[in-house]
Structure formats: structure tokens, C-alpha cells
Amino acid sequence: MQASAETPSENVTVTATKSREVLGKFTKAFATPTIILGKIARWERRICPVVVGQNPHFTAFIMQRVKYVALAAGAPVNTDASCKPNIEIVFTTTPQALLDNVRKNDPVYLGYATTIAQQVALAAVTRPIQAWYTTETIDLNGARSLDNGRPLGEGIEIFRKSQNPIFVSKVTRSNGNRINDGVHSGFNHIMIVVDTTKVADQTVVLLADYISMLALTQLSSLDACQQLPSIVNLLAADCSHAVEGLTQFDLAYLQGVYKMGAGKSLALQRNDIADAMTDTLK
């Protein structure tokens, strides 16, 4: 990893006004719904990032960058120096060994899985920088229920996919409105693993911005080259759309995620994000 820690450019020159249609497609390409609710998750808990496996200078820079981007996006940030980490950023030369250990001892950190085979698949390291998301359901009364795929306690069946019922661990209360039922998807924990053997040619600035994006939203595809300038193009295969850091489209997307109606349906959430991006980028 290169040692540069300069402040990245936050501006991208826009030669023409981007249409609402283009921004809508950008939003659909980015947004990943949760399995339980089929909605876009975001942080409703205050974020507390921790970075391990780097020297103190890089560690401090990356942690502060994640918090800075979170504040700019409108995400809640925990300012307590002794807060319990819920975003773990690990730099390692042996990422698969790390994930094998997580699967063995802390499989909940891999994300939603109902079988051992699904856990094994989730634990496979396939990218230089990869994130694993543990999500939770927040009901109308604010009760939180971990999306763990197991019918614990008085769990109820939410819906049936093929022959496998999907459960949450507590009864979820909603207002019954199909447009906005008041039930949210949120992040409970995010683990981001960086394979240091594959990112040695990247500056800490670019890595910090890429990590910040993964720490604040779950993206649909990191391998596709985005039509609009985006930090996610950094590690996309055969992508010539080079960027110097987090772009105004990335930030506008994140701001849209943290402004959207959290209880709305997926389609309406995407509309909220695209509308917010349109307003921001005018």
C-alpha cells in the first residue's frame, strides 16, 4: 500500500445534468435488499469503526475517514472513545484463514444463512476487499431482531421461499400499510477484510474511501463497472473509469440512503434515493 494520505478530491466535474433516469439506474445497480424484509439496510445504530492490521498512522486515518463520510452521509456516529466496535476493518495477508475462523467461531458475522453449506459459501473470500453484513429487523415499536435465519424462541414465519420458511426471532409489529409499514432493515455488524497482498498498489486515501462506502451501505455488485463515476470502480474488473476518491455521486447516493423512508417498500426506497440524488446534484 502506498503511503500517501492526502485529502482526496471531493468534486467530480459534471459536463451535463444527469437525468433522473440515469440516477434511477445507478440506484438500482447499487441497492441490495435484505433477505428478511427485502428493504435497503442502513445504520440506525451509531457506528463505531475499528481498524486492525495496519500501522497507527494508517489506522487513525482510515477510522477518521469512515466517520467523516458517515457524518457527511447523515449516518449516526458514536463519538465515545470506548464504544463497542460494530464495523471491523481487518487488513491481513491470510483473509481466507481469517474467514474460516469466523465461520467456525462466529458465523453470525457472515450474514444470513440457514444451512452449513450457505455459511461455507458466504465465508469464501473472492475479492481483494470484501464485506460481510449482519442485518437486523427493527419493528414499529423499535424492537430489534437479528436476521439470523433460525427460528429461535417465539419466532414467526415471515414468508416462504421454495420449501424453506424464513424466520425472525421475535414477532415483528407493523402498521399493516403496504407502502410504508414502519418496519426497517438495519445493520447490526459489518466486517470488512482487506487482502494486503492484492492492494499494495493502492493509496491509503483510495482504500479508505472504498472501505467507507462498504461500511455505510450494502452494494449489489462490486465487479460491475458503474456508468457514473464511483469509488466502487476502483477494484472492478476491466474498468477504465478511474476515480481519485469518493465521488459526488457516491456521496449523493449515501445521503439518499440516510434520507429515504426506512419503512417504505424497496421500490419506493429506490425512488427516494434517486430523488434525493437528483436534488443534490442539481
N, C-alpha and C positions, 0 to 999 in steps of 0.2 A: 504494500500500500504506500502510495506517495505521501510525503509529509506535509503537503500544502494544506493549510487550514484557513484560507482566505474566505471572506464572506462572499457567497455566490451571488450572481446577479439575479434579482427577483423579477426582472422585466423581460418580456419577450416582445419583439417588435411585431405588431399586427398590421398587415398591409390592407386588410379589408375587414369589415364587420362580419363576424361569423354568424351564420344563420342559426335560428332556433333549431332547425332540423339537424344541422351538423352537431350541435351541442347535445341534442337528444340522443343521437347515435353514440357520441362519446360517453354519455352517461350509461347507456345500456351496455356498452362494451366494458365499462368499469365495474358496475354494481353487481355484487354477488349476494343473493338472498340466503338467509339461514335455512337450514333443513326443517326445523320445527315450525316456524311461523311463515317462512317464505317472504321475510321482510329484510331490509337492509339494516345491519347491525352498526352501532356506533357506541362510543364510550359514554355511559351515563354515570359510571363511577369516575372519580378523579384519577387521572393517570399518574403512575409512579414508575418511571423507567429506570432500569439498571443496566449497566454495560460491563461485561467481564471479558477477559482475554486480550485486552489492549493496554497500552501504557497509559498512565494517568492523564496525560495531556489529551490524547485522543478520546479517552473515556469521558472526560469532562465536556469536551466539545460536542460529542455525539449526544450525550444526555441533555445538554442545554439546547441543542438544535431541535430535538424531538419536542421538548417543552415549548420552545418558541413557535414552532409550526403548529402545535396543538392550540396555543393561545390565539394565533392568527386565524385558525380554522373555527374557533369557538368551542373547542373541546374543554372539558373541565380538567384542571391540573392540580395535583396535590403539591403544595409548597412545603410540607413538613419534611425536614431533612431525614427523619427516621421512619418515613412512610414504608409500608409493606409493598415491595415491587409487584406490579401486575403486568408490566411489559419487560420481559427479559431478553436482552440482546447479547448473544454469545458469539464471540469470534473464536474459531477453532480450526485446527488442521485436520481434525478427525470428526467431521459432522455426523457421519453415519453411526459411529460408535456412540456418540452422544445420544442420538435419537433411539438407538437400540436400548440404551439405558433408560431413557424416558418411557419407552413402551413397556419396559419390564417393571418399572417402579412407580411411574406417574402417568399412566396412559390417558388420564383426563386432559392433560395438556396437549394431546394430539388433536383434539376436536371431537366431533360427533362420530361415534362408531357403535354399532350394535353387535359386532362379531369380532373374534380374534383376527380373522382374515382382513377385515376392514382396518383394524388397528395396524396390522403389518403394512398394508398398502399406504396408510397415512404416514407411517414412520419412514417411508422411503425418501431419501434425500436425492432430489433431482435437479436442483438449481444452485448456483453459487451463493445466492441469498434467498432464503426460504422462510416462510412464516407459517405458524400453526395457531389456530384460533379456537379458544374455548368460549362459547357463547352462552348466554342465559336469557330467559324469558322474564320480562317484567310485566305484571298484570295491572289491571285497572287500579288496584289498591296499593300498588308499589311493591307487592310481594315478588321476590326473585326466585327463579327456579332454574337450576343448571341444566343445560341441554346435553345430557349425558347418554341418551339412548337407552336408559334402563328404567323399567317401571318400579321405582322404589316407593315404599310407603303407600300413600293413597293416590298414586299416580293415575291419570286418566288418559284414555286413548284420544289423541288429537285427530289423527286421520290414518288411513290405511293405504300403504303403498305396496303393491303386489300382495304378498301374503304376510308381510311384516308390519305389525302395528307400530306406530311411533308414539312415544310417551313423553310427558314431562313429569317431574317428580312431585309436583303439587297441583292442586286444582287451580286452573287459570281463570280468573274472573275478567270478563269483558262487558262492554255495554251492548253487545249484540249488533252494533252498526257495521254493515259490510264495508263501508267506505273508510271509517275511522273507528275501530273497535276499542281503542285505548290500550292495546297490548303491544309492547315494544320488544325488539330484539336488541340486546346489548352485549358488549364484550365483558367477559369475566377475567380473561387472561390471554396474553399474546406472547408467544415465544418466537423470536427471530434469530436464525442461525446463519452465520456468515462463514463460508469456507475460505479461509485466508489464503489458501494455495491457488485460488481462482480469481481473486480480486486484487492481486498485487499491483496491477497497472492502474488502479482507480485511486483518485484522491480521496482524502477523508471527507471533504466537502460533498462530493457526489455520493459517497456511501452514506453519509449522514442524512442527506435529503431523500435518498431511496429508502432508507430504513424508516424515516419519519412517515413516508407515505404508507408503508406496510403497517406501521404502528397505529395508524388512525383510521384505516378503512380496509376492508377485505376486498381485494380486487379479483375480477373474474379471470383474467389471463395476463400473465407477465411475459409470455412468449410472443404474443402478437404485437406487431409494430403499430402504435397508435397513429391515427390520421393527424391529430393535433399534437403539437409539441408536448411531451410529457417525460418526467423523470423515469417512468417505467420503461421507456425505450432504451435506457442505459444498458440493460442486460438482455434485451430481446434479440433473438437470433436474426442475423442478416438485416438489421435495422440501420438505415443510414441517417435517420432523423436524430442527429446528435443534439444534446442539450447541455447547458452549463450548470444546471441545477434544477431545483423545483421551479416549475413554470407557473405563469399566471393561470393557466388552465387547470393545473393540478390544485393550486390553492383555491380557485373558484369552485372546483368540484368538492373539495373538503369542506369549504364553507357551506355549500349547498347541503351536504350530508348532515351537518350540525344545525342547519336551519329547517330541514324538512320536517313534515309531520311524522313523528316516530310511530304513531299508532295507525297510520294510513296503510292502504294496500300497496304492494310493490309498484304497480303501475303509477299510482299517484305519488309515491315517494320519488320515483324517477322523474316525473313531471315537475315536482317541487325543486329537485336539484337542477334540472335543465333550466327552469325559470329563474332560479337564483343565479345561475351562471350567466344567463343572458343579461340580467340586470347588472351584475358585477362587471362584465366585460364590455358594456356599452361605452 
